[in-house]
Amino acid sequence: MCDNSALALLGGDPIITYQIPRYNSIGKEEIAAVNSVLETGILSDFLASWGPNFYGGSKVQEFEKKCTEYFKVNHAIAVNSWTSGLVCAVGAIGVEPGDEVIVSPWTMSASAISILHWNAIPVFADIDPDTYCIDPQSILKNISNRTKAIIVVDIFGQSANYVEINKIAKKFNLKVICDTAQAPGGLSMSLPSGTQGDIGGFSLNYHKHINTGEGGILVTNDDRLADNMRLIRNHAESIVEEKKHHTLVNMIGHNFRMGEIEAAIGMSQLNKLRKLVSIRQSIASQITIGLSGLKGLTLPKTAQGNEHVYYKYAMQIDPMVLEVDKFKIIEALKTEGVPGLSSRYVNVHLLPIFQNKMAYGSKGFPWISEFTSREIAYNKGICPVAEDLQDNRFFSLDLCGFEFQVEDIDLIIEAFKKVWRNLGALKKSI
Ligand SMILES: *Cc1c(COP(=O)(O)O)cnc(C)c1O
């Protein structure tokens, strides 16, 4: 590559001129698994009445058993999405309307919406700038006498600081839910990621490491919570009496059931998880070696005790060092042909639903109701670290979006180096 070639953004030739194929983990195994289900003619075998089929068809139950072994837990519960899984989890712990649940602002909106689903109030704590996961110190600052739980998000592929979080939870008698949609197959505190709290779980949506198209899996070691979640998954209200269930609290049920085809795919995908994770890890280490030393660029940090599975490769630029704003850098990288770049992550607290406090109807429920005891703020400024990262520093490369080859990554690294060589020209172009 010629050292003085102009940036594509300024009229030069781009480094990458071809499409990198979309991530695809589906192969012969999944096709065979789906066919074997189709041949039986049984695509789902759930019944919303009390009996063995209350727990789903044979593939669903087999998949759940495999998940309990893989994730080393007593219970795994398959659902039709992880959004549904989060609704089950928050319901199962018995939150009351107006109770508060602390959650990270850096997540997919479903982590916070699952709280609202039960008419409880999301309270956002700030994130740690090294891992992008919820900051235990900020959790402490946000605890009130109404706090019931913490939804911890293991963002971008690594777990949050559960050593501190679990200490806080114990002290204040809070439940911990791990949203590990982005970190299946990782490790933290020598346990599979997603199993550090009272309830955890994973998404099987097609954006994630392993997928069944749509789907999710809940994990817990607690028999009572597992029972509650299985009821919420499958029309709880119509079963509680026959089952002689121990509680009526939050026994509003749904149809969150997984079908047999998805469960069959899920088993094949689970067999591949280790391999899919190690591919992402080797891509990440190639990028880290290639980009280390570029000034003002911070590469991902793995916290002590964690194994990172690199759903995204998260980076930060230092705008003071580069003297070019991050959006310009990202634009320059994109025009060089680098795929899968995101310039931001959601700051969920800034979404209109929270800014306007409008979720159920138009009158501010559940924030304005006889059940709430204090006003919760969602203004810009409540999560300064998350907001500054978003506005000025953070960007990421999607490692679960493409089938990257070593040569593709070499070119991506070359594109970064080209942009960094041309920072002067980029600065002048503004
Ligand atoms: C993908 C994702 C979800 C939602 O999972 P679905 O299966 O798509 O419903 C929730 N939380 C996080 C952090 C996610 O990445």
The ligand as an ORCA input file, in Angstrom:
! r2SCAN-3c Opt
* xyz 0 1
  C     -30.233     -9.018     21.525
  C     -30.368     -8.500     22.892
  C     -31.581     -8.565     23.608
  C     -32.857     -9.047     22.997
  O     -32.810    -10.360     22.555
  P     -33.909    -10.889     21.495
  O     -33.691    -12.358     21.448
  O     -33.609    -10.219     20.190
  O     -35.255    -10.538     22.003
  C     -31.590     -8.122     24.914
  N     -30.491     -7.634     25.505
  C     -29.316     -7.526     24.847
  C     -28.112     -6.973     25.560
  C     -29.223     -7.933     23.519
  O     -28.056     -7.797     22.865
*
